């Protein structure tokens, strides 16, 4: 199988091409797919662009997608990388058919992109898959910050014994999966799953965030002290407190997570 990878320079795309070197890294300025199997990863990564470029999420997540879609044909299978952010406030664990209430420009445009993709593909007879990822961590992420990949940002802060301020005292739930497992599961879905469906990709294991940070402090002999702080009003507006997804579909394909959160964090230390 030849996979045409749109967005091969980002965190997940870069790791994907390392694990699966036969993929074709698509030129970002070229919107016409070369192979029938498209893996589309072009996207913004957080909800904060509303403060510096109000158009960025729309231009990147929607307009750019449309340029690629209009060059597809009935031989194309369009594999779209989405995010758990599209669920927003919903019942947990979030299932693929759960009602979505996204909040924030990134979250809203990702859900809008999903809906546009489904409508366009149904209109023109194109096959698709939508893969909603959990929180991803691991090596080769060059864009770690408080806004994006906050776990690794705080791991680095702990290693330096800096004070650690946590919203909700760290007592909230997330689903984390190592980027190697993420890439393996994406490849599995592309090669094994039926098209025209949504699939959650994650461990399906709810992890308490404070437990992870305390593990890092212990492993590094850090002198960091954890302080509970109030979440900002913007954070409350665009972010849910707890999230993890049902991954029954992924497991039915035969996927087994290889790297636990604690083994993965150890590898980063």
C-alpha positions in Angstrom: 0.0 0.0 0.0 1.2 3.5 -1.0 0.1 6.1 1.5 0.2 9.8 0.6 0.9 11.7 3.8 -0.3 15.3 4.0 1.4 16.9 7.1 4.5 14.8 7.4 6.5 17.5 9.2 4.4 17.7 12.4 4.9 15.7 15.6 2.8 12.6 14.7 3.6 12.8 10.9 7.3 12.9 11.5 7.1 9.8 13.8 4.8 8.1 11.3 7.3 8.4 8.5 10.1 7.1 10.7 8.1 4.0 11.5 6.7 3.5 8.0 9.4 5.0 5.7 7.6 3.9 2.5 5.0 6.6 2.8 5.1 9.5 0.4 5.6 12.8 2.2 3.3 15.2 0.3 4.5 18.7 -0.6 2.4 21.1 1.6 2.0 23.5 -1.3 0.6 20.8 -3.6 -3.0 19.9 -3.0 -3.4 17.0 -5.4 -3.0 13.5 -4.0 -0.5 11.2 -5.7 -1.8 7.9 -4.4 -5.3 6.6 -3.7 -4.7 6.2 0.0 -4.4 9.7 1.7 -3.4 10.2 5.3 -4.3 13.8 6.1 -2.6 15.3 9.2 -2.5 19.0 8.3 -4.0 20.9 11.3 -3.6 23.5 14.0 -3.0 22.0 17.4 -4.7 24.2 20.1 -7.4 26.6 20.8 -5.3 29.7 21.5 -4.9 31.1 17.9 -8.0 33.2 18.5 -5.7 35.6 20.3 -3.1 36.1 17.6 -4.6 35.0 14.3 -8.4 34.7 14.2 -8.3 33.2 10.7 -5.7 30.5 11.3 -7.9 27.6 12.5 -10.4 28.2 9.6 -7.6 28.6 7.0 -5.7 25.6 8.1 -8.4 23.1 9.3 -11.1 23.9 6.7 -9.9 25.9 3.6 -6.7 23.8 3.2 -8.7 20.6 3.5 -11.2 21.7 0.8 -8.3 22.2 -1.7 -7.2 18.7 -1.0 -10.7 17.2 -1.2 -11.6 18.7 -4.5 -8.6 16.9 -6.1 -9.8 13.5 -4.9 -11.7 11.0 -7.0 -13.7 7.8 -6.5 -10.5 5.8 -6.2 -9.4 7.8 -3.1 -9.7 6.7 0.5 -9.3 9.8 2.6 -8.0 9.1 6.1 -8.5 12.2 8.3 -6.7 12.6 11.6 -9.0 14.3 14.1 -9.0 14.8 17.8 -10.8 14.0 21.1 -11.3 17.8 21.3 -14.3 17.4 19.0 -16.3 15.7 21.8 -16.3 18.6 24.2 -18.7 18.1 27.1 -20.1 14.6 26.5 -20.8 11.4 28.5 -17.7 9.3 29.3 -16.2 7.2 27.9 -16.8 9.1 24.7 -17.9 6.8 21.9 -17.7 7.4 18.2 -21.5 8.1 18.1 -21.5 10.2 21.2 -23.0 13.7 20.9 -20.3 16.3 20.3 -20.2 19.7 21.9 -16.8 21.2 20.9 -15.6 24.4 22.4 -12.9 26.8 21.1 -11.9 27.6 17.5 -9.5 24.6 17.1 -12.1 22.1 18.5 -15.0 23.6 16.5 -13.1 23.7 13.2 -11.9 20.1 13.6 -15.6 18.9 14.1 -16.6 21.1 11.2 -13.9 19.5 9.1 -15.2 16.0 9.9 -18.7 17.0 8.9 -17.5 18.6 5.7 -15.4 15.6 4.9 -18.3 13.2 5.4 -20.7 15.4 3.3 -18.2 15.8 0.4 -17.2 12.1 0.3 -20.9 11.0 0.4 -21.7 13.5 -2.4 -18.9 12.3 -4.7 -18.6 8.6 -3.8 -15.2 8.9 -2.0 -14.3 6.6 0.8 -13.1 8.0 4.1 -12.1 7.3 7.7 -12.0 9.7 10.6 -9.5 8.8 13.3 -10.0 10.7 16.6 -6.8 10.7 18.6 -6.4 10.9 22.4 -3.6 13.0 24.0 -0.3 12.0 22.3 3.2 12.2 23.9 6.7 11.0 22.9 9.9 12.0 21.2 10.4 14.4 18.3 7.8 16.9 19.4 9.3 20.3 18.7 6.3 22.3 19.7 5.9 21.5 23.4 4.2 24.3 25.5 1.6 25.0 28.0 -0.9 25.2 25.2 0.1 22.0 23.4 1.5 18.8 24.9 1.3 20.3 28.4 2.3 16.9 29.9 5.8 17.0 28.4 6.1 20.7 29.2 5.5 19.9 32.8 7.8 16.9 32.8 10.6 19.2 31.7 9.7 21.6 34.4 9.8 18.8 37.0 13.2 17.7 35.7 14.4 21.3 36.4 12.8 21.2 39.9 10.6 24.2 39.0 7.4 24.9 40.9 4.4 23.1 39.3 1.0 24.8 39.1 -1.8 22.5 38.3 -5.4 23.3 37.4 -7.9 21.5 39.7 -4.8 20.4 41.8 -4.1 17.9 38.9 -7.2 15.9 39.7 -8.6 15.5 36.3 -8.7 12.6 33.8 -7.0 12.2 30.4 -6.2 9.4 28.1 -2.5 9.3 27.0 -0.9 7.2 24.4 2.7 7.1 23.2 3.3 8.3 19.6 4.6 4.9 18.5 1.4 3.3 19.6 -0.6 6.1 17.9 1.3 5.6 14.6 0.9 1.8 14.8 -2.9 2.2 15.4 -3.3 4.7 12.5 -1.5 2.3 10.1 -3.7 -0.6 11.4 -6.9 1.4 10.8 -5.8 2.4 7.3 -4.9 -1.1 6.3 -7.5 -3.2 8.2 -10.6 -1.3 9.0 -13.7 -0.8 6.8 -14.0 2.7 5.3 -16.7 5.3 5.9 -16.5 5.3 9.7 -15.1 7.1 12.7 -12.6 5.3 15.0 -11.4 6.4 18.4 -7.6 5.9 18.9 -6.4 5.8 22.5 -5.6 3.5 25.3 -9.1 3.7 26.7 -7.6 4.0 30.2 -8.5 7.1 32.2 -5.3 8.5 33.8 -5.3 10.9 36.8 -3.0 13.7 35.7 -1.6 14.4 39.2 -0.6 10.7 39.6 1.6 11.1 36.5 3.3 14.2 37.7 3.9 12.7 41.1 5.5 9.7 39.4 7.8 12.0 37.4 8.8 13.9 40.6 9.7 10.6 42.3 11.5 9.1 39.3 13.7 12.3 38.9 14.2 13.0 42.6 12.9 16.4 41.8 12.2 19.1 44.5 9.3 20.5 42.6 6.3 21.4 44.7 2.8 21.1 43.3 0.4 24.0 43.9 -3.3 24.0 43.0 -4.3 27.1 41.0 -7.6 28.2 39.5 -8.1 27.5 35.8 -8.2 30.6 33.7 -11.6 31.7 32.4 -10.5 30.9 28.8 -9.4 27.4 29.8 -12.8 26.8 31.4 -14.5 28.2 28.3 -12.7 26.0 25.7 -11.5 22.9 27.6 -13.3 20.0 29.3 -12.1 18.9 32.7 -12.2 15.1 32.1 -11.9 13.0 28.9 -11.2 9.5 27.8 -12.6 7.5 24.9 -14.1 4.1 24.3 -11.7 2.2 22.0 -13.7 -1.0 21.4 -13.5 -0.5 17.6 -9.8 -0.2 17.7 -9.4 -3.3 19.8 -11.7 -5.3 17.5 -9.1 -4.6 14.8 -6.5 -6.4 17.0 -4.7 -3.4 18.4 -2.8 -3.9 21.6 -1.0 -1.0 23.3 2.7 -1.7 23.7 3.9 1.2 25.8 2.1 2.1 29.1 1.9 5.7 30.2 4.5 5.1 33.0 6.9 3.2 30.7 6.5 5.9 28.1 7.2 8.7 30.6 10.3 6.8 31.9 11.6 6.8 28.3 11.3 10.6 28.2 13.3 11.0 31.5 
